[in-house]
Amino acid sequence: MSRSARSHRAFVASVLGSCGCLVLSGCGLLAEDAAPTVVGPVTLGFVNGGSTRFHQCLEAAVEDTALNNSARIHTAESRQDAATELANIQDMIARHVDALIVQTVDVDALQKDIAKAKKAGVPIFLTSIVTDDTTDILGAVVVDLKQVGALDAGWIEKDAAGQKVNVGVVAGAPGAASDLLVGGFKGALPANATVVANQPGMFSPAKARKVAAVMIEAHPDLDYAFVASEEMAFAVREAFDAAGAKAVKIVTVNGTDEGLAALKDGRFAATVANSAADTGELAVTNALALLRGEGDVDKVATTRVRLVTKATADTAPLYCDPDPDAD
């Protein structure tokens, strides 16, 4: 059951947006090898990787969609720590959940997570990324993070128009989504663009601001910066502006309302919209369908992504569900 709170902007984007390939797995995998059918009320556990705007919106969508589908939901946050993630999964198993939805903090940590859940007979459904071998998971909803990074790189290629340019990268937390984003970005940059700095901002605005201040001091001739989240990008923009580097163009990721506003007023040059609301909703509806053995559901589904600029900001998808209780 879809959430009722949808804007016209989200509808337009769903029509115009393009669906990319999967991050770490092939397309078209079906639910033939899904877990045994669950009959009756379902209890889900959601283990979230962090507390950024993305994580908050993802969790809100997961909770709302679970409730709209008469499923119970327990949530926990891993604080970007693999050991905490495993502990959260163990706690969810002890709660006797029927399935676990996991936004992992580390691709490598997933092996222990999946093994622990499999031993307990609790299927895992992944969000944002997926393992190469999908045998031991219930399913996944992925964001093609390499494509996300490549879209930002493509904008720089077009904007630079063949001129030699210097690019800085403010990454997120090493080990999962950030590595894929940055890898996709660097791999798609044209030969005339040189990455002169690449430092992790740990998805923390405070950390990103410090990284950006050091970066612009070391590279005053910087032309572009790729920042792995809009939350960090605002801090990077402030650091650059304070150093007199307002001309540095920032490309980033998310497509929040605040990010779209920054496109319109020139603080950002481009962003890539990947709706956390869509990812969360699809994760729950697909996980429930796979658990209940309802119809032909893709075992691995993909959240739409698209490049957004000032000219197209009004057609971007809704990033986070509006609060139904808000004025």
Secondary structure, 3 states (H helix, E strand, C coil): CCCCCCCHHHHHHHHHCECCCCCCCCCCCEHHHCCCCCCCCCEEEEEECCCCHHHHHHHHHHHHHHHHCCCEEEEEECCCCHHHHHHHHHHHHHCCCCEEEECCCCCCCHHHHHHHHHHCCCCEEEEECCCCCCCCCCEEEECCHHHHHHHHHHHHHHHHCCCCEEEEEEECCCCCHHHHHHHHHHHHCCCCEEEEEEEECCCCHHHHHHHHHHHHHHCCCCCEEEECCHHHHHHHHHHHHHCCCCCCEEEEEECCHHHHHHHHHCCCCEEEECCHHHHHHHHHHHHHHHHHCCCCCECEEECCEEEECHHHHHHCCCCCCCCCCCC
